Amino acid sequence: LFAIQNVGFIPLPILAVIAPEEINIYAFFFVLAFVLIFWTLVVSLVSSHGRFVFQPNMPLAGIVAGLVIAMFGLYDFIPPLVQNVMEALSAPALDLILFVLGGILATIPREELRYRREFGGLIAVRMLAYPAVLLAVLALIPFGGMSAGMAYGIRIGLVLEAAVPPATNLIVATKQ
């Protein structure tokens, strides 16, 4: 679980600024696959002690509902009042998520919040070596048949995904 990164919160806003616009569709499908795997397989493995037992959950229901609405163009059929409420509730969503995560982190006993040598190597591999090796490998891969901007966007997107810290949604998933 140490390898599961913050797939969307950190890289997507950065990619939106520095990568070509066309890269967004690739990033969307990468994030979609990642969150579907996370909220089905990973949550099941964490909550079922290593066994896969499908457990429906609200994030997964939201993802599926959003996909159905988008794929079938159903947004216009949602009453304006409901649209306004959904937009108003989504505006502070990131702030509320950070508040909840802060509350969860506050439950960790103070004596447990210390540097642990056994994690030093893992952190160095995860945050430094893994992105550096991926960057080196991507530099060797020819991206023929696409523009230089698109090749750059794919490379930078993959390196960004490799470099972001482990996901905080693991905390939420383990608390379920």
N, C-alpha and C positions, 0 to 999 in steps of 0.2 A: 504493500500500500504506500510505501515511501515514495514510489515512482509516480504516483498519480498527481498531476500538476493542476494548477489553476488555469484550466484550459481556455477560459473566456475572459474573466475579469481583467487580467493583465495584458495578454497579447492582442486581443481584438482591437482595443482603442489605439494601441501603438501601430498595428498594421494598417488601420484606417488612415493614419496620417502618413506613413512612410512607404507603403507598398502601393502598387497600381490598383485601381478600383476593381479590376477583374479578379483579383486574388480573393475578394470577399466571398465569392461563391464557393471556392475551395475551402476557405476557412469555415464557412457555414457547415459544409458537409463533414469536415473534420470534427467540429464541435458537436454536431448532431450525433455522429457515431459515438463519440466519447461519452456524452451525457447519457445516451441510451444504454451503453454498456455499464456505465457507473451505476445508474439508478436501477438496473436489473441485476446484473451479475455481481458487481462489487458489493452493493448493499446486502444482497443475499448472502454472500460469503462472509461478510463481517458479522451479520446478525445471526447467522445459522452455524457459526463455529466451523467454517470451512466447507460446508455442504451447500450445494445450490438448491435452494428452495425459493421459487418465485414468490415475491411478496409485493403486491401492489402498494404504491405509496403516492403521496400527493405530488411530489416533483415529477414523477413519471406520468401521472395523469395530466398535469399541466403541459408537459412536452407533447404528449399525444393529442390533447385538445388543440393546442396551438398549431400543430401540423395539420390536423383535419380542417381547421378554420382556414389556414393559409392555402392548402392544396385545393380545396373546393370553393374558394372565394366566398366564404360565408361571413366575412367581417361586416359586409353591408347589411346583412340580415340581423345583426345584433342591434337591439334598440339603442338610440343615441344616449339615453340615460345610463344604460349598462356600460357603453363604451366610455363615457365620461368617468364613471366610477372606476373602471379598470385602469384608465389612464392616470387618474388621481392616486390610486393605490400603487401603481407601478413607479411613480416618480420617486418616492422615498425608499424604494425596495432595497437598494444597495446600502443605504444608511441603516436601515432596520436589520439587514443581515449582519452588518458589522456590529451592531448593538447586541444581537443575540449571541454572536460568536464571542464577544467580549464577556458577556454574562457566563457563557460556558467556560471560558478560560479562567474566569474569576473563581470557579469552583475548584481549581487545582490548588492543593495545599502549597503554601508559600515555600516550604522546605523542599518541595519537588521541583521548583523552578531554579535549576542550577545547570551549569555546563556539565555534560557527561562526556567523558573521553571516548566512550564507545560509539558515540554519534558523530564525532569529529571527522572520521574517515568517510562515513556515509554522506555527510554534508558536503565534504570536498568533492567526492565523486559526483554527487547529484547536481551540485550548483556550479562546479568548475570543469571537471573532466568530461562529463557527459556532453555538455554543450560544445566544448572544444573539439572533441572527437567527431561529433556530428558535423560541425562546421568544416573540419578537414575533409571528411568523407564527401560532403556536399560540394566542396570545391573541386573534387575529382570527377564528379558525375556530370557528363555533358547533358544539357537540357536542349538538345537540338529540336528544331521545329517550332520553337516558341520565341517570342520576343525577349530581348535582354531584360526588359523591365519585369516580365512575367517570371522569368527564371530567377531574378533577384527576389521577387516577392515570395516565391515558393521557398527559396533558401532562407530568407530572413524569417519567414513565418515558422518554419520548422525549428530554426535555432531559437527563436523566441519561446516556442512551446517547450523546448528542452531546458531553457534557462529559468523559467518561472518556478517559484517555490512550490512545495507540495500543497495540495488543495486543502482549503479550510472546510470544504463540505464533507470531508472525512469525519470531522468532529461532529457535525450534525448527524451524519449517517450512523456513527457509533453510539450516539445518544438515543436512537430510536428504539 
